[in-house]
Amino acid sequence: MNKSTSYAGITLAHPIIAASAGTTRDAEQAVKCEDNGYSAVVLKSVQEEVLMRYNPFPRFAVLRSGIKGYESTTFYSYEQAYYGDIDDYAETVRRSKERVSIPVIASINCINPESWAHYAAVCEQAGADAIEIVPTCPTGLLIRDPAHDIHSITLAALQACKQKVKIPVIPKMSRQMANPLYTAICLDKAGADGLTMMNRSTGIEIDIETQKPILFGGLAGHGGSWALYSILRWVIVTYPQVKIPISATGGVMTGNDVIKCLLAGASTVQVATVLYLKGYAWVQKMLAEINAYMERKGIQRLADIIGVASKNMLSMEQYDRKTRYFAYCDHELCVACGQCENVCIYDAIQFVDKKPIIDREKCDGCGLCKSICRPGAIQLAVKEELAR
Ligand SMILES: Cc1cc2nc3c(=O)[nH]c(=O)nc-3n(C[C@H](O)[C@H](O)[C@H](O)COP(=O)(O)O)c2cc1C
């Protein structure tokens, strides 16, 4: 089975890249990434803003919000940049290149317009295979101040780097840009070699007892598996509009998540949170899941699935608004949890003798009861074809 993919002109053994984070903070971690089976490593970002090189403590929390059965998990973190300046970083790039054979992507985050080109040139000289430019750090100066126009800053940074270096330059985007699709199209036209979509958002959690923001008291990065769906959204709408490859990042934790990103149009994915929560070796589980999918679907070349779901996506005008459905229950599978009755806003479900009885006339066919039925007892069938 061929899982290789090409990203920004670089051929990778498979699409799973270790994303920029503390887990890629130095050459030792780059080695860990290669040893555990990642196809490339994006080193921890070096930041020009000196304050951003020092971590506050404590700075990580796993947050669960919502109600039982419907919780979302957030990996809440405030991890600052690479510990040193650009010269230290050049050493880290050099040492990483000496010690690993997978591609090493440097990651830079500057605040002065003229610094982008300088930082990029230093990374190129140190041997980086590509550079990610990251004006989108969720707690960085550029996002922190809403007066900054991240769109224009990113474009200017790209142009400055492209004039200075020959290696691929890849902007890392943010959902906190005003119009990510427009920005992606502009970056493509301006010569970006790839797009990384998306950095984490900025969030905050408040302790209701102390009435203060948790941990060190301020804004932090806000990511987790919940982010996947918005990443898929941006990838699937961007893919048909740009020529360059996309790397999806945000909430990717399983092999099936990787497959979804590829189907949406990504050529690679970048993972960070799952390395913190499950360890570096987790990538092997993801790869095994991808193998199982390829085998089940008879896929020889993984790259063949890139963008397939994007091509299958319908426009609003094309949605089927005629076929109506009704829900029915397989009582053999039903465990009488009562959840379907709770969620039916059409009052179509009533429990009789601990069995859900679904009124076909009242049932709207909205699909919510089927969606929350864990044993899969509730299914949908076609009720009618409306003439409209
Ligand atoms: C603790 C932590 C530190 C991170 N540091 C950086 C960074 O220095 N530069 C960067 O571009 N992205 C950074 N990220 C973002 C990740 O590279 C990644 O794009 C993002 O977390 C989404 O992927 P995930 O859901 O797999 O974590 C960081 C993420 C985490 C969780």
The ligand as a Tripos MOL2 file, in Angstrom:
@<TRIPOS>MOLECULE
LIG
   31    33     1     0     0
SMALL
NO_CHARGES

@<TRIPOS>ATOM
      1 C1          1.1080   23.0730   23.4710 C.3       1 LIG1
      2 C2          1.0770   23.5050   22.0540 C.ar      1 LIG1
      3 C3          2.0840   24.3270   21.5540 C.ar      1 LIG1
      4 C4          2.0480   24.7680   20.2480 C.ar      1 LIG1
      5 N1          3.0400   25.5540   19.7630 N.ar      1 LIG1
      6 C5          3.0210   25.9660   18.4640 C.ar      1 LIG1
      7 C6          4.0660   26.7460   17.9220 C.ar      1 LIG1
      8 O1          5.0390   27.0760   18.5780 O.2       1 LIG1
      9 N2          3.9600   27.1190   16.6180 N.ar      1 LIG1
     10 C7          2.9100   26.7620   15.8350 C.ar      1 LIG1
     11 O2          2.8600   27.1170   14.6490 O.2       1 LIG1
     12 N3          1.9060   26.0110   16.3310 N.ar      1 LIG1
     13 C8          1.9470   25.6100   17.6030 C.ar      1 LIG1
     14 N4          0.9480   24.8270   18.0990 N.ar      1 LIG1
     15 C9         -0.1530   24.4500   17.2090 C.3       1 LIG1
     16 C10         0.0710   23.0560   16.6020 C.3       1 LIG1
     17 O3          1.1940   23.0720   15.7790 O.3       1 LIG1
     18 C11        -1.1460   22.5710   15.8190 C.3       1 LIG1
     19 O4         -1.2280   23.2520   14.5870 O.3       1 LIG1
     20 C12        -2.4520   22.7700   16.5640 C.3       1 LIG1
     21 O5         -2.3120   22.4680   17.9210 O.3       1 LIG1
     22 C13        -3.5750   21.9260   15.9780 C.3       1 LIG1
     23 O6         -3.2660   20.5760   16.0030 O.3       1 LIG1
     24 P1         -3.7480   19.5770   17.1820 P.3       1 LIG1
     25 O7         -5.2270   19.6840   17.2840 O.co2     1 LIG1
     26 O8         -3.2630   18.2340   16.7090 O.co2     1 LIG1
     27 O9         -3.0770   20.0310   18.4240 O.co2     1 LIG1
     28 C14         0.9780   24.3790   19.4110 C.ar      1 LIG1
     29 C15        -0.0080   23.5400   19.9100 C.ar      1 LIG1
     30 C16         0.0270   23.0990   21.1970 C.ar      1 LIG1
     31 C17        -1.0570   22.1880   21.6920 C.3       1 LIG1
@<TRIPOS>BOND
     1     1     2 1
     2     2     3 ar
     3     2    30 ar
     4     3     4 ar
     5     4     5 ar
     6     4    28 ar
     7     5     6 ar
     8     6     7 ar
     9     6    13 1
    10     7     8 2
    11     7     9 ar
    12     9    10 ar
    13    10    11 2
    14    10    12 ar
    15    12    13 ar
    16    13    14 ar
    17    14    15 1
    18    14    28 ar
    19    15    16 1
    20    16    17 1
    21    16    18 1
    22    18    19 1
    23    18    20 1
    24    20    21 1
    25    20    22 1
    26    22    23 1
    27    23    24 1
    28    24    25 2
    29    24    26 1
    30    24    27 1
    31    28    29 ar
    32    29    30 ar
    33    30    31 1
@<TRIPOS>SUBSTRUCTURE
     1 LIG1         1 GROUP 0 **** ****
